[in-house]
């Protein structure tokens, strides 16, 4: 992930266009003091970026933090961790909270909605069901319920 951050800081800095000194001034303005040579080291992968750096850099580069973490493409596969490689498109959806990396086969919407509940604050989730239907969907099915209404609603 550090290599993605390094490449993205350079790519986005050059797209604005900013010098390393100008970007350093911007990050310093957001309360994260840096110098031009610090930016150069970040871009060369010689200096790690912590969460506070990442936030200040995203603000200074006029982008989102996840845009610094992932490659600037949705094509191909990317390695998120030593043992986790996924399609870039899926990684972007996961990083910006629009979908989980994977869903179980035949998901009726529960796994997707559970991800949205964890990934987004209330009011921002993109649930597969209307908010007023979610409570009914997550309520355990009663063994006495043989009407099939719940099942039909979940299939919609």
Contact map, one row per residue, 1 for C-alpha under 8 A:
111110000000000000000000000000000000000000000000000000000000000000001100000000111000000000000000000000000000000000000000000000000000000000000000000000000000
111111000000000000000000000000000000000000001001100000000000000000001000000000000000000000000000000000000000000000000000000000000000000000000000000000000000
111111100000000000000000000000000000000000001000000000000000000000000000000000000000000000000000000000000000000000000000000000000000000000000000000000000000
111111110000000000000000000000000000000000000000000000000000000000011110000000000000000000000000000000000000000000000000000000000000000000000000000000000000
111111111000000000000000000000000000000000100000100000000000000000011100000000000000000000000000000000000000000000000000000000000000000000000000000000000000
011111111100000000000000000000000000000001111000000000000000000000000000000000000000000000000000000000000000000000000000000000000000000000000000000000000000
001111111110000000000000000000000000000000100000000000000000000000000000000000000000000000000000000000000000000000000000000000000000000000000000000000000000
000111111111000000000000000000000000000000000000000000000000000000111011000000000000000000000000000000000000000000000000000000000000000000000000000000000000
000011111111100000000000000000000000000001100000000000001000100000010000000000000000000000000000000000000000000000000000000000000000000000000000000000000000
000001111111110000000000000000000000000000100000000000000000000000000000000000000000000000000000000000000000000000000000000000000000000000000000000000000000
000000111111111000000000000000000000000000000000000000000000000000000000000000000000000000000000000000000000000000000000000000000000000000000000000000000000
000000011111111100000000000000000000000000000000000000000000100000000000000000000000000000000000000000000000000000000000000000000000000000000000000000000000
000000001111111111110010000000000000000000000000000000000000100000000000000000000000000000000000000000000000000000000000000000000000000000000000000000000000
000000000111111111100000000000000000000000000000000000000000000000000000000000000000000000000000000000000000000000000000000000000000000000000000000000000000
000000000011111111000000000000000000000000000000000000000000000000000000000000000000000000000000000000000000000000000000000000000000000000000000000000000000
000000000001111111000000000000000000000000000000000000000000100000000000000000000000000000000000000000000000000000000000000000000000000000000000000000000000
000000000000111111100000000000000000000000000000000000000000000000000000000000000000000000000000000000000000000000000000000000000000000000000000000000000000
000000000000111111111110000000000000000000000000000000000000000000000000000000000000000000000000000000000000000000000000000000000000000000000000000000000000
000000000000110011111110000000000001000000000000000000000000000000000000000000000000000000000000000000000000000000000000000000000000000000000000000000000000
000000000000100001111111000000000011101100000000000000000000000000000000000000000000000000000000000000000000000000000000000000000000000000000000000000000000
000000000000000001111111100000000011101000000000000000000000000000000000000000000000000000000000000000000000000000000000000000000000000000000000000000000000
000000000000000001111111110000000001000000000000000000000000000000000000000000000000000000000000000000000000000000000000000000000000000000000000000000000000
000000000000100001111111111000000001001000000000000000000001100000000000000000000000000000000000000000000000000000000000000000000000000000000000000000000000
000000000000000000011111111100001111011000000000000000000000000000000000000000000000000000000000000000000000000000000000000000000000000000000000000000000000
000000000000000000001111111110001110000000000000000000000000000000000000000000000000000000000000000000000000000000000000000000000000000000000000000000000000
000000000000000000000111111111000000000000000000000000000001000000000000000000000000000000000000000000000000000000000000000000000000000000000000000000000000
000000000000000000000011111111111100000000000000000000011011000000000000000000000000000000000000000000000000000000000000000000000000000000000000000000000000
000000000000000000000001111111111100000000000000000000000000000000000000000000000000000000000000000000000000000000000000000000000000000000000000000000000000
000000000000000000000000111111111000000000000000000000000000000000000000000000000000000000000000000000000000000000000000000000000000000000000000000000000000
000000000000000000000000011111110000000000000000000000010011000000000000000000000000000000000000000000000000000000000000000000000000000000000000000000000000
000000000000000000000000001111111000000000000000000000010000000000000000000000000000000000000000000000000000000000000000000000000000000000000000000000000000
000000000000000000000000001111111100000000000000000110010000000000000000000000000000000000000000000000000000000000000000000000000000000000000000000000000000
000000000000000000000001101110111110000000000000000000000000000000000000000000000000000000000000000000000000000000000000000000000000000000000000000000000000
000000000000000000000001101100011111011000000000000000000000000000000000000000000000000000000000000000000000000000000000000000000000000000000000000000000000
000000000000000000011001100000001111111000000000000000000000000000000000000000000000000000000000000000000000000000000000000000000000000000000000000000000000
000000000000000000111111000000000111111100000000000000000000000000000000000000000000000000000000000000000000000000000000000000000000000000000000000000000000
000000000000000000011000000000000011111110000000000000000000000000000000000000000000000000000000000000000000000000000000000000000000000000000000000000000000
000000000000000000000001000000000111111111000010000000000000000000000000000000000000000000000000000000000000000000000000000000000000000000000000000000000000
000000000000000000011011000000000111111111100000000000000000000000000000000000000000000000000000000000000000000000000000000000000000000000000000000000000000
000000000000000000010000000000000001111111110000000000000000000000000000000000000000000000000000000000000000000000000000000000000000000000000000000000000000
000000000000000000000000000000000000111111111110000000000000000000000000000000000000000000000000000000000000000000000000000000000000000000000000000000000000
000001001000000000000000000000000000011111111111100000000000000000000000000000000000000000000000000000000000000000000000000000000000000000000000000000000000
000011101100000000000000000000000000001111111100000000000000000000000000000000000000000000000000000000000000000000000000000000000000000000000000000000000000
000001000000000000000000000000000000000111111110000000000000000000000000000000000000000000000000000000000000000000000000000000000000000000000000000000000000
011001000000000000000000000000000000000011111111000000000000000000000000000000000000000000000000000000000000000000000000000000000000000000000000000000000000
000000000000000000000000000000000000000011111111000000000000000000000000000000000000000000000000000000000000000000000000000000000000000000000000000000000000
000000000000000000000000000000000000010011011111100000000000000000000000000000000000000000000000000000000000000000000000000000000000000000000000000000000000
010000000000000000000000000000000000000001001111110000000000000000000000000000000000000000000000000000000000000000000000000000000000000000000000000000000000
010010000000000000000000000000000000000001000011111111000000000000000000000000000000000000000000000000000000000000000000000000000000000000000000000000000000
000000000000000000000000000000000000000000000001111111000000000000000000000000000000000000000000000000000000000000000000000000000000000000000000000000000000
000000000000000000000000000000000000000000000000111111100000000000000000000000000000000000000000000000000000000000000000000000000000000000000000000000000000
000000000000000000000000000000010000000000000000111111110000000000000000000000000000000000000000000000000000000000000000000000000000000000000000000000000000
000000000000000000000000000000010000000000000000111111111000000000000000000000000000000000000000000000000000000000000000000000000000000000000000000000000000
000000000000000000000000000000000000000000000000111111111100000010010000000000000000000000000000000000000000000000000000000000000000000000000000000000000000
000000000000000000000000000000000000000000000000001111111110000010000000000000000000000000000000000000000000000000000000000000000000000000000000000000000000
000000000000000000000000001001110000000000000000000111111111000000000000000000000000000000000000000000000000000000000000000000000000000000000000000000000000
000000001000000000000000001000000000000000000000000011111111100010000000000000000000000000000000000000000000000000000000000000000000000000000000000000000000
000000000000000000000000000000000000000000000000000001111111111110110000000000000000000000000000000000000000000000000000000000000000000000000000000000000000
000000000000000000000000001001000000000000000000000000111111111100000000000000000000000000000000000000000000000000000000000000000000000000000000000000000000
000000000000000000000010011001000000000000000000000000011111111000000000000000000000000000000000000000000000000000000000000000000000000000000000000000000000
000000001001100100000010000000000000000000000000000000001111111000000000000000000000000000000000000000000000000000000000000000000000000000000000000000000000
000000000000000000000000000000000000000000000000000000000111111100000000000000000000000000000000000000000000000000000000000000000000000000000000000000000000
000000000000000000000000000000000000000000000000000000000111111110100000000000000000000000000000000000000000000000000000000000000000000000000000000000000000
000000000000000000000000000000000000000000000000000000000110011111110000000000000000000000000000000000000000000000000000000000000000000000000000000000000000
000000000000000000000000000000000000000000000000000001101100001111111000000000000000000000000000000000000000000000000000000000000000000000000000000000000000
000000000000000000000000000000000000000000000000000000000000000111111100000000000000000000000011000000000000000000000000000000000000000000000000000000000000
000000010000000000000000000000000000000000000000000000000100001111111111000000000000000000000000000000000000000000000000000000000000000000000000000000000000
000110011000000000000000000000000000000000000000000001000100000111111110000000000000000000000000000000000000000000000000000000000000000000000000000000000000
110110010000000000000000000000000000000000000000000000000000000011111110000000000000000000000000000000000000000000000000000000000000000000000000000000000000
100110000000000000000000000000000000000000000000000000000000000001111111000000000000000000110000000000000000000000000000000000000000000000000000000000000000
000100010000000000000000000000000000000000000000000000000000000000111111110001000000000100000000000000000000000000000000000000000000000000000000000000000000
000000010000000000000000000000000000000000000000000000000000000000100111110000000000000000000000000000000000000000000000000000000000000000000000000000000000
000000000000000000000000000000000000000000000000000000000000000000000011111000000000000110000000000000000000000000000000000000000000000000000000000000000000
000000000000000000000000000000000000000000000000000000000000000000000011111100000000001110010000000000000000000000000000000000000000000000000000000000000000
000000000000000000000000000000000000000000000000000000000000000000000000111110000000001110000000000000000000000000000000000000000000000000000000000000000000
000000000000000000000000000000000000000000000000000000000000000000000000011111000000001110000000000000000000000000000000000000000000000000000000000000000000
000000000000000000000000000000000000000000000000000000000000000000000000001111100000111100000000000000000000000000000000000000000000000000000000000000000000
000000000000000000000000000000000000000000000000000000000000000000000010000111110000111100100000000000000000000000000000000000000000000000000000000000000000
100000000000000000000000000000000000000000000000000000000000000000000000000011111111110000000000000000000000000000000000000000000000000000000000000000000000
100000000000000000000000000000000000000000000000000000000000000000000000000001111111110000000000000000000000000000000000000000000000000000000000000000000000
100000000000000000000000000000000000000000000000000000000000000000000000000000111111100000000000000000000000000000000000000000000000000000000000000000000000
000000000000000000000000000000000000000000000000000000000000000000000000000000111111100000000000000000000000000000000000000000000000000000000000000000000000
000000000000000000000000000000000000000000000000000000000000000000000000000000111111100000000000000000000000000000000000000000000000000000000000000000000000
000000000000000000000000000000000000000000000000000000000000000000000000000000111111110000000000000000000000000000000000000000000000000000000000000000000000
000000000000000000000000000000000000000000000000000000000000000000000000000011111111111000000000000000000000000000000000000000000000000000000000000000000000
000000000000000000000000000000000000000000000000000000000000000000000000000011110001111101100000000010000000000000000000000000000000000000000000000000000000
000000000000000000000000000000000000000000000000000000000000000000000000011111000000111111100000000000000000000000000000000000000000000000000000000000000000
000000000000000000000000000000000000000000000000000000000000000000000010111111000000011111110000000000000000000000000000000000000000000000000000000000000000
000000000000000000000000000000000000000000000000000000000000000000000000111100000000001111111000000000000000000000000000000000000000000000000000000000000000
000000000000000000000000000000000000000000000000000000000000000000000000000000000000011111111100001110000000000000000000000000000000000000000000000000000000
000000000000000000000000000000000000000000000000000000000000000000000100000001000000011111111110000010000000000000000000000000000000000000000000000000000000
000000000000000000000000000000000000000000000000000000000000000000000100010000000000000111111111000000000000000000000000000000000000000000000000000000000000
000000000000000000000000000000000000000000000000000000000000000000000000000000000000000011111111111110000000000000000000000000000000000000000000000000000000
000000000000000000000000000000000000000000000000000000000000000000000000000000000000000001111111111110000000000000000000000000000000000000000000000000000000
000000000000000000000000000000000000000000000000000000000000000001000000000000000000000000111111110000000000000000000000000000000000000000000000000000000000
000000000000000000000000000000000000000000000000000000000000000001000000000000000000000000011111110000000000000000000000000000000000000000000000000000000000
000000000000000000000000000000000000000000000000000000000000000000000000000000000000000000001111111100000000000000010011000000000000000000000000000000000000
000000000000000000000000000000000000000000000000000000000000000000000000000000000000000000001111111100000000000000010000000011000000000000000000000000000000
000000000000000000000000000000000000000000000000000000000000000000000000000000000000000001001100111110000000000100110000000000000000000000000000000000000000
000000000000000000000000000000000000000000000000000000000000000000000000000000000000000001001100111111100000000100100000000000000000000000000000000000000000
000000000000000000000000000000000000000000000000000000000000000000000000000000000000010001101100001111100000000000000000000000000000000000000000000000000000
000000000000000000000000000000000000000000000000000000000000000000000000000000000000000000000000000111110000000000000000000000000000000000000000000000000000
000000000000000000000000000000000000000000000000000000000000000000000000000000000000000000000000000111111010001100000000000000000000000000000000000000000000
000000000000000000000000000000000000000000000000000000000000000000000000000000000000000000000000000001111110001000000000000000000000000000000000000000000000
000000000000000000000000000000000000000000000000000000000000000000000000000000000000000000000000000000111110000000000000000000000000000000000000000000000000
000000000000000000000000000000000000000000000000000000000000000000000000000000000000000000000000000000011111000000000000000000000000000000000000000000000000
000000000000000000000000000000000000000000000000000000000000000000000000000000000000000000000000000000111111111100000000000000000000000000000000000000000000
000000000000000000000000000000000000000000000000000000000000000000000000000000000000000000000000000000000111111000000000000000000000000000000000000000000110
000000000000000000000000000000000000000000000000000000000000000000000000000000000000000000000000000000000011111110000000000000011000000000000000000000000100
000000000000000000000000000000000000000000000000000000000000000000000000000000000000000000000000000000000011111111000000000000000000000011000000000000000000
000000000000000000000000000000000000000000000000000000000000000000000000000000000000000000000000000000110011111111100000000000000000000000000000000000000000
000000000000000000000000000000000000000000000000000000000000000000000000000000000000000000000000001100100010111111110000000000110000000000000000000000000000
000000000000000000000000000000000000000000000000000000000000000000000000000000000000000000000000000000000000111111111000000001111000000000000000000000000000
000000000000000000000000000000000000000000000000000000000000000000000000000000000000000000000000000000000000011111111100000000000000000000000000000000000000
000000000000000000000000000000000000000000000000000000000000000000000000000000000000000000000000001100000000001111111110000000000000000000000000000000000000
000000000000000000000000000000000000000000000000000000000000000000000000000000000000000000000000111000000000000111111111000011100000000000000000000000000000
000000000000000000000000000000000000000000000000000000000000000000000000000000000000000000000000000000000000000011111111110010000000000000000000000000000000
000000000000000000000000000000000000000000000000000000000000000000000000000000000000000000000000000000000000000001111111100000000000000000000000000000000000
000000000000000000000000000000000000000000000000000000000000000000000000000000000000000000000000100000000000000000111111100010000000000000000000000000000000
000000000000000000000000000000000000000000000000000000000000000000000000000000000000000000000000100000000000000000011111111110000000000000000000000000000000
000000000000000000000000000000000000000000000000000000000000000000000000000000000000000000000000000000000000000000001111111110000000000000000000000000000000
000000000000000000000000000000000000000000000000000000000000000000000000000000000000000000000000000000000000000000001001111110000000000000000000000000000000
000000000000000000000000000000000000000000000000000000000000000000000000000000000000000000000000000000000000000000000001111110000000000000000000000000000000
000000000000000000000000000000000000000000000000000000000000000000000000000000000000000000000000000000000000000000000001111111000000000000000000000000000000
000000000000000000000000000000000000000000000000000000000000000000000000000000000000000000000000010000000000000000011011111111100000000000000000000000000000
000000000000000000000000000000000000000000000000000000000000000000000000000000000000000000000000010000000000000010010000000111110000000000000000000000000000
000000000000000000000000000000000000000000000000000000000000000000000000000000000000000000000000000000000000000110010000000011111110000000000000000000000000
000000000000000000000000000000000000000000000000000000000000000000000000000000000000000000000000000000000000100110000000000001111100000000000000000000000000
000000000000000000000000000000000000000000000000000000000000000000000000000000000000000000000000000000000000100010000000000000111110110000000000000000000000
000000000000000000000000000000000000000000000000000000000000000000000000000000000000000000000000000000000000000000000000000000111111110000000000000000000000
000000000000000000000000000000000000000000000000000000000000000000000000000000000000000000000000000000000000000000000000000000101111111000000000000000000000
000000000000000000000000000000000000000000000000000000000000000000000000000000000000000000000000000000000000000000000000000000000111111100000000000000000000
000000000000000000000000000000000000000000000000000000000000000000000000000000000000000000000000000000000000000000000000000000001111111110000000000000000000
000000000000000000000000000000000000000000000000000000000000000000000000000000000000000000000000000000000000000000000000000000001111111111000000000000000000
000000000000000000000000000000000000000000000000000000000000000000000000000000000000000000000000000000000000000000000000000000000011111111100000000000000000
000000000000000000000000000000000000000000000000000000000000000000000000000000000000000000000000000000000000000000000000000000000001111111100000000001000000
000000000000000000000000000000000000000000000000000000000000000000000000000000000000000000000000000000000000010000000000000000000000111111110000000001000100
000000000000000000000000000000000000000000000000000000000000000000000000000000000000000000000000000000000000010000000000000000000000011111110000000000000000
000000000000000000000000000000000000000000000000000000000000000000000000000000000000000000000000000000000000000000000000000000000000001111111000000000000000
000000000000000000000000000000000000000000000000000000000000000000000000000000000000000000000000000000000000000000000000000000000000000011111100000000000000
000000000000000000000000000000000000000000000000000000000000000000000000000000000000000000000000000000000000000000000000000000000000000000111110100000000000
000000000000000000000000000000000000000000000000000000000000000000000000000000000000000000000000000000000000000000000000000000000000000000011111100000000000
000000000000000000000000000000000000000000000000000000000000000000000000000000000000000000000000000000000000000000000000000000000000000000001111110000000000
000000000000000000000000000000000000000000000000000000000000000000000000000000000000000000000000000000000000000000000000000000000000000000000111110000000000
000000000000000000000000000000000000000000000000000000000000000000000000000000000000000000000000000000000000000000000000000000000000000000001111111100000000
000000000000000000000000000000000000000000000000000000000000000000000000000000000000000000000000000000000000000000000000000000000000000000000011111100000000
000000000000000000000000000000000000000000000000000000000000000000000000000000000000000000000000000000000000000000000000000000000000000000000000111111000000
000000000000000000000000000000000000000000000000000000000000000000000000000000000000000000000000000000000000000000000000000000000000000000000000111111110000
000000000000000000000000000000000000000000000000000000000000000000000000000000000000000000000000000000000000000000000000000000000000000000000000001111111000
000000000000000000000000000000000000000000000000000000000000000000000000000000000000000000000000000000000000000000000000000000000000000110000000001111111100
000000000000000000000000000000000000000000000000000000000000000000000000000000000000000000000000000000000000000000000000000000000000000000000000000111111110
000000000000000000000000000000000000000000000000000000000000000000000000000000000000000000000000000000000000000000000000000000000000000000000000000111111111
000000000000000000000000000000000000000000000000000000000000000000000000000000000000000000000000000000000000000000000000000000000000000000000000000011111111
000000000000000000000000000000000000000000000000000000000000000000000000000000000000000000000000000000000001100000000000000000000000000010000000000001111111
000000000000000000000000000000000000000000000000000000000000000000000000000000000000000000000000000000000001000000000000000000000000000000000000000000111111
000000000000000000000000000000000000000000000000000000000000000000000000000000000000000000000000000000000000000000000000000000000000000000000000000000011111
